[in-house]
Amino acid sequence: MLDYTKFILEKVSFDQQLFEKELLKHLGELIIEEVQELKNWCYEHFGQTYAPVLKRCFA
């Protein structure tokens, strides 16, 4: 499920609202360990572009 989530986020990364919607949706489907791995991955790949979105979603 984590790989699928990463795939979807890469596909919707052109739109901030869609990115946030998909991220929130998929966070509810992952186990705790996967959420932490996704958080690290998101900050690595989208930290400069979507830092405020990531802060809200991972708060």
PDB file of N, CA, C and O in Angstrom:
ATOM      1  N   MET A   1       0.816  -1.191   0.000  1.00  0.00           N
ATOM      2  CA  MET A   1       0.000   0.000   0.000  1.00  0.00           C
ATOM      3  C   MET A   1       0.865   1.262   0.000  1.00  0.00           C
ATOM      4  O   MET A   1       0.493   2.273  -0.596  1.00  0.00           O
ATOM      5  N   LEU A   2       1.999   1.203   0.658  1.00  0.00           N
ATOM      6  CA  LEU A   2       2.892   2.360   0.729  1.00  0.00           C
ATOM      7  C   LEU A   2       3.408   2.736  -0.662  1.00  0.00           C
ATOM      8  O   LEU A   2       3.447   3.916  -1.011  1.00  0.00           O
ATOM      9  N   ASP A   3       3.797   1.755  -1.442  1.00  0.00           N
ATOM     10  CA  ASP A   3       4.283   2.042  -2.798  1.00  0.00           C
ATOM     11  C   ASP A   3       3.190   2.650  -3.660  1.00  0.00           C
ATOM     12  O   ASP A   3       3.449   3.555  -4.453  1.00  0.00           O
ATOM     13  N   TYR A   4       1.985   2.159  -3.509  1.00  0.00           N
ATOM     14  CA  TYR A   4       0.857   2.708  -4.252  1.00  0.00           C
ATOM     15  C   TYR A   4       0.613   4.166  -3.852  1.00  0.00           C
ATOM     16  O   TYR A   4       0.356   5.010  -4.711  1.00  0.00           O
ATOM     17  N   THR A   5       0.693   4.457  -2.572  1.00  0.00           N
ATOM     18  CA  THR A   5       0.514   5.823  -2.075  1.00  0.00           C
ATOM     19  C   THR A   5       1.562   6.753  -2.664  1.00  0.00           C
ATOM     20  O   THR A   5       1.239   7.862  -3.088  1.00  0.00           O
ATOM     21  N   LYS A   6       2.804   6.316  -2.695  1.00  0.00           N
ATOM     22  CA  LYS A   6       3.877   7.131  -3.280  1.00  0.00           C
ATOM     23  C   LYS A   6       3.615   7.385  -4.761  1.00  0.00           C
ATOM     24  O   LYS A   6       3.820   8.493  -5.255  1.00  0.00           O
ATOM     25  N   PHE A   7       3.163   6.355  -5.459  1.00  0.00           N
ATOM     26  CA  PHE A   7       2.844   6.471  -6.879  1.00  0.00           C
ATOM     27  C   PHE A   7       1.761   7.525  -7.105  1.00  0.00           C
ATOM     28  O   PHE A   7       1.897   8.383  -7.977  1.00  0.00           O
ATOM     29  N   ILE A   8       0.692   7.457  -6.320  1.00  0.00           N
ATOM     30  CA  ILE A   8      -0.417   8.403  -6.456  1.00  0.00           C
ATOM     31  C   ILE A   8       0.057   9.823  -6.146  1.00  0.00           C
ATOM     32  O   ILE A   8      -0.277  10.755  -6.877  1.00  0.00           O
ATOM     33  N   LEU A   9       0.819   9.996  -5.085  1.00  0.00           N
ATOM     34  CA  LEU A   9       1.283  11.335  -4.718  1.00  0.00           C
ATOM     35  C   LEU A   9       2.172  11.941  -5.794  1.00  0.00           C
ATOM     36  O   LEU A   9       2.107  13.144  -6.047  1.00  0.00           O
ATOM     37  N   GLU A  10       2.983  11.136  -6.417  1.00  0.00           N
ATOM     38  CA  GLU A  10       3.803  11.642  -7.519  1.00  0.00           C
ATOM     39  C   GLU A  10       2.927  12.093  -8.684  1.00  0.00           C
ATOM     40  O   GLU A  10       3.219  13.096  -9.334  1.00  0.00           O
ATOM     41  N   LYS A  11       1.863  11.358  -8.944  1.00  0.00           N
ATOM     42  CA  LYS A  11       0.979  11.677 -10.069  1.00  0.00           C
ATOM     43  C   LYS A  11       0.169  12.955  -9.832  1.00  0.00           C
ATOM     44  O   LYS A  11      -0.132  13.678 -10.782  1.00  0.00           O
ATOM     45  N   VAL A  12      -0.186  13.238  -8.582  1.00  0.00           N
ATOM     46  CA  VAL A  12      -1.023  14.408  -8.293  1.00  0.00           C
ATOM     47  C   VAL A  12      -0.222  15.592  -7.758  1.00  0.00           C
ATOM     48  O   VAL A  12      -0.804  16.587  -7.328  1.00  0.00           O
ATOM     49  N   SER A  13       1.075  15.497  -7.779  1.00  0.00           N
ATOM     50  CA  SER A  13       1.910  16.543  -7.177  1.00  0.00           C
ATOM     51  C   SER A  13       1.859  17.869  -7.921  1.00  0.00           C
ATOM     52  O   SER A  13       2.407  18.863  -7.446  1.00  0.00           O
ATOM     53  N   PHE A  14       1.215  17.901  -9.071  1.00  0.00           N
ATOM     54  CA  PHE A  14       1.097  19.151  -9.825  1.00  0.00           C
ATOM     55  C   PHE A  14       0.058  20.095  -9.207  1.00  0.00           C
ATOM     56  O   PHE A  14       0.038  21.285  -9.520  1.00  0.00           O
ATOM     57  N   ASP A  15      -0.811  19.563  -8.323  1.00  0.00           N
ATOM     58  CA  ASP A  15      -1.898  20.351  -7.750  1.00  0.00           C
ATOM     59  C   ASP A  15      -1.887  20.229  -6.230  1.00  0.00           C
ATOM     60  O   ASP A  15      -2.020  19.127  -5.697  1.00  0.00           O
ATOM     61  N   GLN A  16      -1.731  21.336  -5.535  1.00  0.00           N
ATOM     62  CA  GLN A  16      -1.586  21.313  -4.076  1.00  0.00           C
ATOM     63  C   GLN A  16      -2.822  20.745  -3.378  1.00  0.00           C
ATOM     64  O   GLN A  16      -2.685  19.926  -2.469  1.00  0.00           O
ATOM     65  N   GLN A  17      -4.012  21.157  -3.777  1.00  0.00           N
ATOM     66  CA  GLN A  17      -5.223  20.677  -3.122  1.00  0.00           C
ATOM     67  C   GLN A  17      -5.423  19.182  -3.340  1.00  0.00           C
ATOM     68  O   GLN A  17      -5.797  18.463  -2.413  1.00  0.00           O
ATOM     69  N   LEU A  18      -5.182  18.723  -4.531  1.00  0.00           N
ATOM     70  CA  LEU A  18      -5.315  17.300  -4.831  1.00  0.00           C
ATOM     71  C   LEU A  18      -4.259  16.491  -4.083  1.00  0.00           C
ATOM     72  O   LEU A  18      -4.542  15.406  -3.576  1.00  0.00           O
ATOM     73  N   PHE A  19      -3.055  17.019  -4.019  1.00  0.00           N
ATOM     74  CA  PHE A  19      -1.979  16.362  -3.281  1.00  0.00           C
ATOM     75  C   PHE A  19      -2.371  16.194  -1.815  1.00  0.00           C
ATOM     76  O   PHE A  19      -2.226  15.110  -1.249  1.00  0.00           O
ATOM     77  N   GLU A  20      -2.864  17.262  -1.205  1.00  0.00           N
ATOM     78  CA  GLU A  20      -3.254  17.198   0.212  1.00  0.00           C
ATOM     79  C   GLU A  20      -4.410  16.229   0.423  1.00  0.00           C
ATOM     80  O   GLU A  20      -4.402  15.457   1.381  1.00  0.00           O
ATOM     81  N   LYS A  21      -5.390  16.261  -0.451  1.00  0.00           N
ATOM     82  CA  LYS A  21      -6.539  15.358  -0.348  1.00  0.00           C
ATOM     83  C   LYS A  21      -6.094  13.901  -0.412  1.00  0.00           C
ATOM     84  O   LYS A  21      -6.510  13.084   0.410  1.00  0.00           O
ATOM     85  N   GLU A  22      -5.261  13.581  -1.375  1.00  0.00           N
ATOM     86  CA  GLU A  22      -4.794  12.201  -1.529  1.00  0.00           C
ATOM     87  C   GLU A  22      -3.909  11.776  -0.361  1.00  0.00           C
ATOM     88  O   GLU A  22      -3.995  10.640   0.104  1.00  0.00           O
ATOM     89  N   LEU A  23      -3.070  12.674   0.106  1.00  0.00           N
ATOM     90  CA  LEU A  23      -2.206  12.344   1.235  1.00  0.00           C
ATOM     91  C   LEU A  23      -3.041  12.027   2.464  1.00  0.00           C
ATOM     92  O   LEU A  23      -2.793  11.024   3.134  1.00  0.00           O
ATOM     93  N   LEU A  24      -4.017  12.854   2.769  1.00  0.00           N
ATOM     94  CA  LEU A  24      -4.871  12.610   3.936  1.00  0.00           C
ATOM     95  C   LEU A  24      -5.646  11.305   3.790  1.00  0.00           C
ATOM     96  O   LEU A  24      -5.791  10.550   4.752  1.00  0.00           O
ATOM     97  N   LYS A  25      -6.134  11.048   2.602  1.00  0.00           N
ATOM     98  CA  LYS A  25      -6.891   9.820   2.364  1.00  0.00           C
ATOM     99  C   LYS A  25      -6.030   8.587   2.617  1.00  0.00           C
ATOM    100  O   LYS A  25      -6.472   7.632   3.255  1.00  0.00           O
ATOM    101  N   HIS A  26      -4.814   8.615   2.120  1.00  0.00           N
ATOM    102  CA  HIS A  26      -3.945   7.441   2.233  1.00  0.00           C
ATOM    103  C   HIS A  26      -3.340   7.294   3.622  1.00  0.00           C
ATOM    104  O   HIS A  26      -2.985   6.185   4.021  1.00  0.00           O
ATOM    105  N   LEU A  27      -3.216   8.383   4.360  1.00  0.00           N
ATOM    106  CA  LEU A  27      -2.688   8.279   5.720  1.00  0.00           C
ATOM    107  C   LEU A  27      -3.576   7.395   6.586  1.00  0.00           C
ATOM    108  O   LEU A  27      -3.086   6.684   7.464  1.00  0.00           O
ATOM    109  N   GLY A  28      -4.860   7.440   6.344  1.00  0.00           N
ATOM    110  CA  GLY A  28      -5.794   6.624   7.110  1.00  0.00           C
ATOM    111  C   GLY A  28      -5.728   5.145   6.786  1.00  0.00           C
ATOM    112  O   GLY A  28      -6.281   4.324   7.518  1.00  0.00           O
ATOM    113  N   GLU A  29      -5.067   4.798   5.711  1.00  0.00           N
ATOM    114  CA  GLU A  29      -5.003   3.402   5.272  1.00  0.00           C
ATOM    115  C   GLU A  29      -3.687   2.715   5.619  1.00  0.00           C
ATOM    116  O   GLU A  29      -3.531   1.514   5.399  1.00  0.00           O
ATOM    117  N   LEU A  30      -2.748   3.477   6.160  1.00  0.00           N
ATOM    118  CA  LEU A  30      -1.414   2.930   6.428  1.00  0.00           C
ATOM    119  C   LEU A  30      -1.226   2.616   7.903  1.00  0.00           C
ATOM    120  O   LEU A  30      -1.867   3.214   8.768  1.00  0.00           O
ATOM    121  N   ILE A  31      -0.338   1.670   8.176  1.00  0.00           N
ATOM    122  CA  ILE A  31       0.021   1.390   9.560  1.00  0.00           C
ATOM    123  C   ILE A  31       1.069   2.407  10.019  1.00  0.00           C
ATOM    124  O   ILE A  31       1.663   3.109   9.201  1.00  0.00           O
ATOM    125  N   ILE A  32       1.285   2.479  11.311  1.00  0.00           N
ATOM    126  CA  ILE A  32       2.144   3.515  11.905  1.00  0.00           C
ATOM    127  C   ILE A  32       3.536   3.536  11.288  1.00  0.00           C
ATOM    128  O   ILE A  32       4.061   4.610  10.991  1.00  0.00           O
ATOM    129  N   GLU A  33       4.133   2.387  11.093  1.00  0.00           N
ATOM    130  CA  GLU A  33       5.483   2.327  10.532  1.00  0.00           C
ATOM    131  C   GLU A  33       5.502   2.879   9.101  1.00  0.00           C
ATOM    132  O   GLU A  33       6.449   3.558   8.704  1.00  0.00           O
ATOM    133  N   GLU A  34       4.462   2.586   8.342  1.00  0.00           N
ATOM    134  CA  GLU A  34       4.379   3.078   6.975  1.00  0.00           C
ATOM    135  C   GLU A  34       4.169   4.590   6.943  1.00  0.00           C
ATOM    136  O   GLU A  34       4.681   5.276   6.058  1.00  0.00           O
ATOM    137  N   VAL A  35       3.416   5.102   7.909  1.00  0.00           N
ATOM    138  CA  VAL A  35       3.185   6.548   7.976  1.00  0.00           C
ATOM    139  C   VAL A  35       4.508   7.273   8.199  1.00  0.00           C
ATOM    140  O   VAL A  35       4.770   8.294   7.562  1.00  0.00           O
ATOM    141  N   GLN A  36       5.335   6.758   9.090  1.00  0.00           N
ATOM    142  CA  GLN A  36       6.628   7.393   9.346  1.00  0.00           C
ATOM    143  C   GLN A  36       7.518   7.335   8.105  1.00  0.00           C
ATOM    144  O   GLN A  36       8.199   8.308   7.782  1.00  0.00           O
ATOM    145  N   GLU A  37       7.513   6.216   7.421  1.00  0.00           N
ATOM    146  CA  GLU A  37       8.306   6.086   6.193  1.00  0.00           C
ATOM    147  C   GLU A  37       7.776   7.032   5.117  1.00  0.00           C
ATOM    148  O   GLU A  37       8.556   7.654   4.395  1.00  0.00           O
ATOM    149  N   LEU A  38       6.449   7.141   5.011  1.00  0.00           N
ATOM    150  CA  LEU A  38       5.848   8.054   4.043  1.00  0.00           C
ATOM    151  C   LEU A  38       6.194   9.501   4.390  1.00  0.00           C
ATOM    152  O   LEU A  38       6.484  10.299   3.498  1.00  0.00           O
ATOM    153  N   LYS A  39       6.166   9.835   5.648  1.00  0.00           N
ATOM    154  CA  LYS A  39       6.513  11.192   6.083  1.00  0.00           C
ATOM    155  C   LYS A  39       7.931  11.547   5.637  1.00  0.00           C
ATOM    156  O   LYS A  39       8.161  12.611   5.062  1.00  0.00           O
ATOM    157  N   ASN A  40       8.857  10.667   5.902  1.00  0.00           N
ATOM    158  CA  ASN A  40      10.243  10.903   5.498  1.00  0.00           C
ATOM    159  C   ASN A  40      10.362  11.050   3.981  1.00  0.00           C
ATOM    160  O   ASN A  40      11.054  11.938   3.482  1.00  0.00           O
ATOM    161  N   TRP A  41       9.685  10.178   3.268  1.00  0.00           N
ATOM    162  CA  TRP A  41       9.717  10.213   1.805  1.00  0.00           C
ATOM    163  C   TRP A  41       9.114  11.508   1.281  1.00  0.00           C
ATOM    164  O   TRP A  41       9.675  12.132   0.380  1.00  0.00           O
ATOM    165  N   CYS A  42       7.985  11.917   1.832  1.00  0.00           N
ATOM    166  CA  CYS A  42       7.312  13.138   1.384  1.00  0.00           C
ATOM    167  C   CYS A  42       8.188  14.366   1.606  1.00  0.00           C
ATOM    168  O   CYS A  42       8.307  15.215   0.724  1.00  0.00           O
ATOM    169  N   TYR A  43       8.799  14.459   2.784  1.00  0.00           N
ATOM    170  CA  TYR A  43       9.657  15.611   3.047  1.00  0.00           C
ATOM    171  C   TYR A  43      10.880  15.614   2.123  1.00  0.00           C
ATOM    172  O   TYR A  43      11.362  16.674   1.722  1.00  0.00           O
ATOM    173  N   GLU A  44      11.367  14.439   1.796  1.00  0.00           N
ATOM    174  CA  GLU A  44      12.513  14.336   0.894  1.00  0.00           C
ATOM    175  C   GLU A  44      12.142  14.756  -0.530  1.00  0.00           C
ATOM    176  O   GLU A  44      12.916  15.445  -1.194  1.00  0.00           O
ATOM    177  N   HIS A  45      10.973  14.349  -0.994  1.00  0.00           N
ATOM    178  CA  HIS A  45      10.575  14.599  -2.379  1.00  0.00           C
ATOM    179  C   HIS A  45       9.778  15.890  -2.579  1.00  0.00           C
ATOM    180  O   HIS A  45       9.875  16.520  -3.633  1.00  0.00           O
ATOM    181  N   PHE A  46       8.999  16.284  -1.582  1.00  0.00           N
ATOM    182  CA  PHE A  46       8.104  17.423  -1.752  1.00  0.00           C
ATOM    183  C   PHE A  46       8.262  18.488  -0.672  1.00  0.00           C
ATOM    184  O   PHE A  46       7.450  19.411  -0.591  1.00  0.00           O
ATOM    185  N   GLY A  47       9.283  18.373   0.146  1.00  0.00           N
ATOM    186  CA  GLY A  47       9.475  19.281   1.273  1.00  0.00           C
ATOM    187  C   GLY A  47       9.575  20.744   0.885  1.00  0.00           C
ATOM    188  O   GLY A  47       9.041  21.607   1.582  1.00  0.00           O
ATOM    189  N   GLN A  48      10.238  21.029  -0.196  1.00  0.00           N
ATOM    190  CA  GLN A  48      10.389  22.423  -0.600  1.00  0.00           C
ATOM    191  C   GLN A  48       9.118  22.956  -1.244  1.00  0.00           C
ATOM    192  O   GLN A  48       8.796  24.135  -1.096  1.00  0.00           O
ATOM    193  N   THR A  49       8.411  22.122  -1.939  1.00  0.00           N
ATOM    194  CA  THR A  49       7.210  22.556  -2.662  1.00  0.00           C
ATOM    195  C   THR A  49       5.985  22.633  -1.759  1.00  0.00           C
ATOM    196  O   THR A  49       5.215  23.591  -1.829  1.00  0.00           O
ATOM    197  N   TYR A  50       5.808  21.628  -0.915  1.00  0.00           N
ATOM    198  CA  TYR A  50       4.579  21.513  -0.131  1.00  0.00           C
ATOM    199  C   TYR A  50       4.825  21.438   1.372  1.00  0.00           C
ATOM    200  O   TYR A  50       4.109  20.719   2.069  1.00  0.00           O
ATOM    201  N   ALA A  51       5.796  22.146   1.878  1.00  0.00           N
ATOM    202  CA  ALA A  51       6.103  22.109   3.311  1.00  0.00           C
ATOM    203  C   ALA A  51       4.889  22.416   4.192  1.00  0.00           C
ATOM    204  O   ALA A  51       4.657  21.684   5.154  1.00  0.00           O
ATOM    205  N   PRO A  52       4.099  23.466   3.909  1.00  0.00           N
ATOM    206  CA  PRO A  52       2.926  23.735   4.756  1.00  0.00           C
ATOM    207  C   PRO A  52       1.889  22.605   4.724  1.00  0.00           C
ATOM    208  O   PRO A  52       1.278  22.284   5.743  1.00  0.00           O
ATOM    209  N   VAL A  53       1.705  22.022   3.566  1.00  0.00           N
ATOM    210  CA  VAL A  53       0.759  20.904   3.438  1.00  0.00           C
ATOM    211  C   VAL A  53       1.250  19.722   4.259  1.00  0.00           C
ATOM    212  O   VAL A  53       0.470  19.095   4.977  1.00  0.00           O
ATOM    213  N   LEU A  54       2.522  19.418   4.159  1.00  0.00           N
ATOM    214  CA  LEU A  54       3.077  18.281   4.895  1.00  0.00           C
ATOM    215  C   LEU A  54       2.976  18.514   6.401  1.00  0.00           C
ATOM    216  O   LEU A  54       2.675  17.584   7.149  1.00  0.00           O
ATOM    217  N   LYS A  55       3.220  19.728   6.847  1.00  0.00           N
ATOM    218  CA  LYS A  55       3.108  20.044   8.275  1.00  0.00           C
ATOM    219  C   LYS A  55       1.685  19.804   8.767  1.00  0.00           C
ATOM    220  O   LYS A  55       1.486  19.223   9.833  1.00  0.00           O
ATOM    221  N   ARG A  56       0.698  20.249   7.995  1.00  0.00           N
ATOM    222  CA  ARG A  56      -0.698  20.053   8.378  1.00  0.00           C
ATOM    223  C   ARG A  56      -1.060  18.571   8.417  1.00  0.00           C
ATOM    224  O   ARG A  56      -1.690  18.109   9.368  1.00  0.00           O
ATOM    225  N   CYS A  57      -0.671  17.840   7.406  1.00  0.00           N
ATOM    226  CA  CYS A  57      -1.086  16.438   7.298  1.00  0.00           C
ATOM    227  C   CYS A  57      -0.396  15.539   8.318  1.00  0.00           C
ATOM    228  O   CYS A  57      -1.001  14.589   8.815  1.00  0.00           O
ATOM    229  N   PHE A  58       0.848  15.827   8.631  1.00  0.00           N
ATOM    230  CA  PHE A  58       1.594  14.958   9.543  1.00  0.00           C
ATOM    231  C   PHE A  58       1.609  15.474  10.981  1.00  0.00           C
ATOM    232  O   PHE A  58       2.314  14.924  11.827  1.00  0.00           O
ATOM    233  N   ALA A  59       0.839  16.522  11.264  1.00  0.00           N
ATOM    234  CA  ALA A  59       0.802  17.087  12.623  1.00  0.00           C
ATOM    235  C   ALA A  59       0.119  16.149  13.599  1.00  0.00           C
ATOM    236  O   ALA A  59       0.002  16.468  14.783  1.00  0.00           O
TER     237      ALA A  59
END
